[in-house]
Amino acid sequence: MTKRFLFSLVSVLCVCCCGMIFLLPAVLPAQPIVSASPLPLGASQATLDSLPRRSIADLLLEYQFPVKITSVKRTNFAYIDVGDPNNKEVLVFLHGLNGYIPIWNKTIEELSKDYRCIAVDLPGFGRSEKGELPINIFFYADLLIKFLDDIKVREATLVGHSMGAQIAMNLSMRHTHRFKRLVLISPTGIEPFSAQERQAFYDNVKVATTKEKTDDALRADFTRLFFKTPASAEFILRDRLAMRRATDYDDYCHAVARSMIGMVELPTWEMLESVRQPTLVIMGKNDKLIPNQFFHVMQKPQDIGELAKSRMSKATLQMIDKCGHLPQWEHPDAVNIAIIEFLNKER
């Protein structure tokens, strides 16, 4: 494999997101924008250009639920805590790369009726602290354990999306007694990569690859999250475009690069047999990010889901038709029903 080919390879592939995707600068000709719905604007150019020079936390649109800020290992940590605080049934929501708490709005609206729902902004993203943080899956997992200790949550069900699902799997392996169930939505970590494929990521993922993305490129990337882009998701794109103009955007780009490397360097696939909790895996049949469409072009999302299910002793796989990488936003009712039925079954 030539260096030029490897770079092109990662350009088209390196995406794992949770609110938006990031493709590395392509050596190959740009891919055409393909969407089953009109391309969302996110915000007009005039509106974006008129934004004040502020931090990312100050430029994000108002969160639906009240946000609390705490310090975890001297790192400021944003989170929400919705539902009955005395409810012993606790769900902890973990977003993926480039994501933040609001991607769970439609899930928490429904599930907080019967469960205490806690969702976090992982450091480097959303309203949590940014900077030269030592970000990887273990860093996030250790912070989350300390955070749950601080708020006195000793037992919970983990609900993770994309990179957040990979963090959830790591937590479940290391702290089996604390996490009794897992819900993994469009999870990273369940797709095996060869040593050569992993090296391609290491060689080409840079902070600059995020910084150099233009508004138009971000809009095009955003549509690849969905089978059909919901109009209600446009605020997520607006926030992503606003972030590009923030004073701490360099720190955010650092978090993206470190997270991408962190997801690939941890061989979660090789450890799936250690996930012993009842697990619900939810995937879109039309996910454009999983499997990796350059390394594993002949495989389909269901192939990866079935393979992962076969390695986890108590896993159930739910595939959603006409659905991309963000099922909880594109098909919230189907996701909510699947989660509720799973939780009731595994009480």
Secondary structure per residue as TSV (DSSP state, phi and psi in degrees):
chain	resnum	aa	ss	phi	psi
A	1	M	-	360.0	124.1
A	2	T	-	-77.4	160.6
A	3	K	H	-61.6	-39.7
A	4	R	H	-62.7	-41.0
A	5	F	H	-66.4	-43.0
A	6	L	H	-58.8	-43.0
A	7	F	H	-64.2	-42.5
A	8	S	H	-61.7	-40.4
A	9	L	H	-57.8	-52.0
A	10	V	H	-68.8	-30.0
A	11	S	H	-55.4	-43.9
A	12	V	H	-81.9	-24.3
A	13	L	H	-98.9	-35.9
A	14	C	-	-71.7	96.3
A	15	V	-	-137.8	-40.5
A	16	C	-	-4.7	104.7
A	17	C	-	-128.1	-169.9
A	18	C	S	-151.2	-0.1
A	19	G	S	-149.5	-28.7
A	20	M	S	-157.3	158.9
A	21	I	-	-108.0	159.5
A	22	F	-	-130.5	112.1
A	23	L	-	-94.2	142.7
A	24	L	-	-72.7	157.7
A	25	P	-	-55.2	128.6
A	26	A	-	-89.2	136.5
A	27	V	S	-81.7	-34.8
A	28	L	S	-71.4	161.0
A	29	P	-	-56.3	146.6
A	30	A	-	-59.5	140.6
A	31	Q	-	-73.5	145.4
A	32	P	-	-67.3	150.5
A	33	I	-	-78.7	120.5
A	34	V	-	-124.2	122.8
A	35	S	-	-146.8	144.9
A	36	A	S	-82.7	-0.1
A	37	S	S	-141.3	165.4
A	38	P	-	-56.1	142.6
A	39	L	-	-66.5	122.3
A	40	P	-	-69.4	148.9
A	41	L	-	-87.8	-31.6
A	42	G	S	79.7	-49.6
A	43	A	S	-177.0	154.6
A	44	S	-	-70.7	155.9
A	45	Q	H	-59.4	-40.1
A	46	A	H	-63.0	-40.9
A	47	T	H	-65.3	-44.7
A	48	L	H	-63.9	-42.4
A	49	D	H	-70.3	-19.2
A	50	S	T	-90.2	-1.5
A	51	L	-	-64.0	139.3
A	52	P	-	-70.2	156.5
A	53	R	S	-79.5	97.4
A	54	R	-	-135.9	177.0
A	55	S	-	-73.2	163.2
A	56	I	H	-57.7	-43.8
A	57	A	H	-57.1	-34.2
A	58	D	H	-83.9	-17.8
A	59	L	H	-94.2	-16.7
A	60	L	S	-68.6	144.9
A	61	L	-	-63.5	159.8
A	62	E	-	-59.1	132.7
A	63	Y	-	-72.2	150.1
A	64	Q	S	-68.8	-34.3
A	65	F	S	-112.7	151.5
A	66	P	-	-58.9	133.5
A	67	V	-	-100.0	135.1
A	68	K	E	-110.6	149.2
A	69	I	E	-120.8	129.2
A	70	T	E	-132.3	167.5
A	71	S	E	-107.9	124.2
A	72	V	E	-122.7	115.1
A	73	K	T	51.1	44.4
A	74	R	T	64.1	23.0
A	75	T	E	-119.9	124.8
A	76	N	E	-69.3	132.8
A	77	F	E	-130.2	120.1
A	78	A	E	-95.6	139.5
A	79	Y	E	-156.1	164.4
A	80	I	E	-122.9	152.7
A	81	D	E	-137.2	102.1
A	82	V	E	-119.7	144.0
A	83	G	S	101.9	-175.0
A	84	D	-	-66.8	115.9
A	85	P	T	-66.8	-16.0
A	86	N	T	-94.2	-2.5
A	87	N	-	-69.1	125.7
A	88	K	S	-76.7	-14.5
A	89	E	-	-88.3	104.7
A	90	V	E	-113.8	132.9
A	91	L	E	-112.5	129.3
A	92	V	E	-112.5	121.0
A	93	F	E	-102.2	129.4
A	94	L	E	-122.8	118.3
A	95	H	-	-78.5	173.4
A	96	G	-	-103.2	-166.6
A	97	L	T	-58.3	131.7
A	98	N	T	70.1	7.4
A	99	G	-	-94.0	-176.2
A	100	Y	-	-165.8	177.0
A	101	I	G	-51.6	-43.8
A	102	P	G	-59.3	-16.1
A	103	I	G	-68.7	-10.7
A	104	W	G	-98.8	3.4
A	105	N	H	-50.7	-49.1
A	106	K	H	-71.8	-23.8
A	107	T	H	-79.8	-46.0
A	108	I	H	-70.8	-32.4
A	109	E	H	-52.4	-43.0
A	110	E	H	-84.9	-48.4
A	111	L	H	-73.3	-23.7
A	112	S	T	-70.2	-9.0
A	113	K	T	-67.3	-30.8
A	114	D	T	-123.6	-7.1
A	115	Y	S	-136.0	152.3
A	116	R	E	-78.7	123.3
A	117	C	E	-115.0	121.7
A	118	I	E	-118.3	125.8
A	119	A	E	-127.8	144.6
A	120	V	E	-121.8	154.1
A	121	D	E	-95.3	112.9
A	122	L	-	-62.4	141.5
A	123	P	T	-52.1	135.5
A	124	G	T	102.0	-14.0
A	125	F	S	-134.8	161.3
A	126	G	T	56.8	-131.0
A	127	R	T	-100.7	7.9
A	128	S	S	-82.3	169.7
A	129	E	-	-62.7	146.0
A	130	K	-	-126.1	160.3
A	131	G	S	151.9	-164.1
A	132	E	S	-80.3	67.7
A	133	L	-	-87.2	146.9
A	134	P	-	-80.6	64.9
A	135	I	-	-75.9	129.6
A	136	N	S	-163.9	-178.0
A	137	I	H	-62.0	-40.1
A	138	F	H	-67.2	-38.6
A	139	F	H	-58.0	-48.7
A	140	Y	H	-65.1	-43.4
A	141	A	H	-61.6	-43.8
A	142	D	H	-65.5	-40.2
A	143	L	H	-63.4	-40.6
A	144	L	H	-66.6	-38.7
A	145	I	H	-62.4	-45.2
A	146	K	H	-64.0	-40.3
A	147	F	H	-60.4	-46.4
A	148	L	H	-66.7	-35.8
A	149	D	H	-60.3	-44.3
A	150	D	H	-63.6	-36.1
A	151	I	T	-96.7	10.8
A	152	K	T	62.8	39.8
A	153	V	-	-102.3	109.1
A	154	R	-	-96.7	-18.7
A	155	E	S	-144.4	138.6
A	156	A	E	-160.9	167.2
A	157	T	E	-103.5	131.8
A	158	L	E	-94.4	131.9
A	159	V	E	-121.9	109.1
A	160	G	E	-122.0	145.6
A	161	H	E	-116.1	130.6
A	162	S	T	54.8	-118.4
A	163	M	H	-59.2	-34.9
A	164	G	H	-61.3	-32.3
A	165	A	H	-68.9	-36.6
A	166	Q	H	-67.2	-38.6
A	167	I	H	-62.8	-42.0
A	168	A	H	-61.3	-42.2
A	169	M	H	-62.4	-41.9
A	170	N	H	-62.4	-43.3
A	171	L	H	-61.7	-41.9
A	172	S	H	-66.2	-32.9
A	173	M	H	-72.6	-37.4
A	174	R	H	-87.2	-22.0
A	175	H	-	-136.0	60.6
A	176	T	T	-55.5	-39.1
A	177	H	T	-70.7	-17.0
A	178	R	T	-96.3	-23.1
A	179	F	E	-121.9	105.8
A	180	K	E	-88.0	-17.5
A	181	R	E	-147.9	156.0
A	182	L	E	-131.0	139.2
A	183	V	E	-121.3	116.6
A	184	L	E	-114.1	114.4
A	185	I	E	-107.7	121.7
A	186	S	S	45.5	54.1
A	187	P	-	-73.5	137.8
A	188	T	S	-83.5	165.3
A	189	G	S	93.8	-15.8
A	190	I	S	-96.2	-1.6
A	191	E	S	-104.8	119.5
A	192	P	-	-73.0	138.2
A	193	F	-	-122.8	141.8
A	194	S	-	-74.8	166.8
A	195	A	H	-60.7	-37.8
A	196	Q	H	-67.1	-40.0
A	197	E	H	-65.4	-42.4
A	198	R	H	-62.8	-39.2
A	199	Q	H	-62.7	-32.8
A	200	A	H	-61.6	-39.5
A	201	F	H	-65.0	-48.9
A	202	Y	H	-57.0	-38.9
A	203	D	H	-73.9	-25.2
A	204	N	H	-121.0	-12.2
A	205	V	-	-80.6	117.1
A	206	K	-	-132.0	156.9
A	207	V	H	-58.6	-38.8
A	208	A	H	-63.3	-25.7
A	209	T	H	-65.8	-29.3
A	210	T	H	-80.6	-43.2
A	211	K	H	-60.4	-31.4
A	212	E	T	-85.3	-3.1
A	213	K	-	-68.4	130.0
A	214	T	-	-85.7	168.6
A	215	D	H	-57.6	-45.6
A	216	D	H	-63.6	-38.6
A	217	A	H	-65.7	-40.6
A	218	L	H	-64.9	-38.9
A	219	R	H	-63.9	-42.3
A	220	A	H	-65.3	-43.8
A	221	D	H	-60.1	-39.3
A	222	F	H	-58.6	-41.5
A	223	T	H	-65.3	-23.4
A	224	R	T	-73.6	-7.1
A	225	L	T	-72.6	-22.1
A	226	F	-	-123.2	157.7
A	227	F	S	-74.8	-45.5
A	228	K	S	-138.4	117.5
A	229	T	-	-66.3	117.4
A	230	P	-	-73.0	137.5
A	231	A	G	-60.2	-31.4
A	232	S	G	-67.8	-13.1
A	233	A	G	-89.7	-0.4
A	234	E	H	-62.7	-29.2
A	235	F	H	-64.0	-29.7
A	236	I	H	-64.6	-44.1
A	237	L	H	-65.0	-40.9
A	238	R	H	-57.9	-44.7
A	239	D	H	-63.0	-40.0
A	240	R	H	-65.2	-40.2
A	241	L	H	-67.0	-38.5
A	242	A	H	-64.7	-37.8
A	243	M	H	-60.0	-32.5
A	244	R	T	-62.5	-16.9
A	245	R	T	-104.8	7.2
A	246	A	S	-81.3	156.9
A	247	T	T	-68.4	-25.7
A	248	D	T	-108.7	29.5
A	249	Y	H	-64.0	-34.3
A	250	D	H	-60.0	-40.2
A	251	D	H	-65.7	-38.5
A	252	Y	H	-62.9	-44.0
A	253	C	H	-62.3	-35.3
A	254	H	H	-61.2	-44.3
A	255	A	H	-63.0	-39.8
A	256	V	H	-62.5	-49.7
A	257	A	H	-62.5	-45.9
A	258	R	H	-63.4	-38.3
A	259	S	H	-67.1	-41.3
A	260	M	H	-62.1	-43.8
A	261	I	H	-64.8	-41.6
A	262	G	H	-60.6	-37.9
A	263	M	H	-67.1	-37.0
A	264	V	H	-81.8	-35.0
A	265	E	H	-74.5	-22.3
A	266	L	S	-90.3	112.9
A	267	P	-	-78.0	64.9
A	268	T	G	-56.5	-38.9
A	269	W	G	-50.7	-41.2
A	270	E	G	-72.2	-12.2
A	271	M	G	-111.1	7.2
A	272	L	G	-60.1	-29.0
A	273	E	G	-65.6	-14.6
A	274	S	G	-85.4	-6.1
A	275	V	-	-82.2	104.8
A	276	R	-	-106.9	-7.6
A	277	Q	S	-77.1	154.3
A	278	P	-	-54.6	130.2
A	279	T	E	-134.1	130.8
A	280	L	E	-107.1	121.5
A	281	V	E	-105.8	123.9
A	282	I	E	-116.5	126.6
A	283	M	E	-139.0	149.5
A	284	G	E	-84.2	136.9
A	285	K	T	-66.1	-18.4
A	286	N	T	-115.4	27.5
A	287	D	-	-61.0	124.8
A	288	K	S	-91.7	-2.5
A	289	L	S	-107.5	-31.8
A	290	I	S	-124.5	120.7
A	291	P	S	-75.2	164.9
A	292	N	-	-58.4	120.5
A	293	Q	T	-79.5	6.6
A	294	F	T	-114.7	-46.7
A	295	F	T	-72.0	-40.2
A	296	H	T	-124.8	53.1
A	297	V	T	-65.3	-24.5
A	298	M	T	-85.1	-7.4
A	299	Q	-	-96.5	159.6
A	300	K	-	-117.7	161.2
A	301	P	H	-52.0	-40.9
A	302	Q	H	-65.4	-32.4
A	303	D	H	-60.1	-45.2
A	304	I	H	-67.5	-42.3
A	305	G	H	-61.6	-44.5
A	306	E	H	-65.8	-39.3
A	307	L	H	-63.6	-43.7
A	308	A	H	-65.6	-43.2
A	309	K	H	-56.9	-39.0
A	310	S	H	-67.3	-18.6
A	311	R	H	-98.4	-9.6
A	312	M	S	-109.7	127.7
A	313	S	T	-67.5	-24.4
A	314	K	T	-128.8	41.1
A	315	A	E	-100.7	144.3
A	316	T	E	-122.2	137.7
A	317	L	E	-111.5	128.3
A	318	Q	E	-119.6	115.1
A	319	M	E	-99.5	135.8
A	320	I	E	-113.0	124.9
A	321	D	T	-73.5	151.0
A	322	K	T	51.9	51.1
A	323	C	-	-144.7	138.5
A	324	G	-	-97.8	-139.9
A	325	H	S	-84.0	-10.5
A	326	L	-	-121.5	66.3
A	327	P	H	-58.4	-35.6
A	328	Q	H	-67.6	-12.7
A	329	W	H	-107.8	-36.5
A	330	E	H	-79.0	-35.1
A	331	H	S	-136.4	63.6
A	332	P	H	-61.2	-37.4
A	333	D	H	-63.8	-45.0
A	334	A	H	-62.7	-41.1
A	335	V	H	-65.9	-46.0
A	336	N	H	-62.5	-43.4
A	337	I	H	-62.6	-43.9
A	338	A	H	-61.8	-42.6
A	339	I	H	-66.7	-45.7
A	340	I	H	-62.0	-44.8
A	341	E	H	-62.5	-39.9
A	342	F	H	-63.9	-45.5
A	343	L	H	-64.7	-40.3
A	344	N	H	-65.8	-39.1
A	345	K	H	-67.8	-35.9
A	346	E	T	-101.4	24.5
A	347	R	-	-64.4	360.0
